[in-house]
Amino acid sequence: MPDLSAAAWRKSSFSNAGGNCVEVAPLEDGTIAVRNSKRPDAGVLLFTPAEMSAWVEGCKAGEFDDLAGR
């Protein structure tokens, strides 16, 4: 697990709706960390830039819309 103490976390502007708190941070090794800002010690997911790009593009295309609001 990389050291995240100096990570520059950014919260989604959509995170305040309904108490959802998703944050991302670019790391020095090029990976992107994702966490729940309400539980920052609960762990993070790490993505390569290509993985993050695929995820974002899939979200934009609505590929995960059926999972929202569960």
C-alpha positions, 0 to 999 in steps of 0.5 A: 500500500502506498503512503497516502499521507501527502495525497491531494484528495479531491471530492466529487461535486456529486458527493454531497447529495445523499451523504455520498463521499467519493474522493480521488487522488493522483499518486506519485507512481501514476496510479489513482487512489479512490476512497470513501471520505467518510471512512478514509481509514477503511481502505482505498482502491488503486487504479492505473490511468487506463483503468480509471479512464475505462471506468469514467468512460463507462460511467459517462456511457451509462454502463453502470446506471442499473447499479445506482440507487440500490 
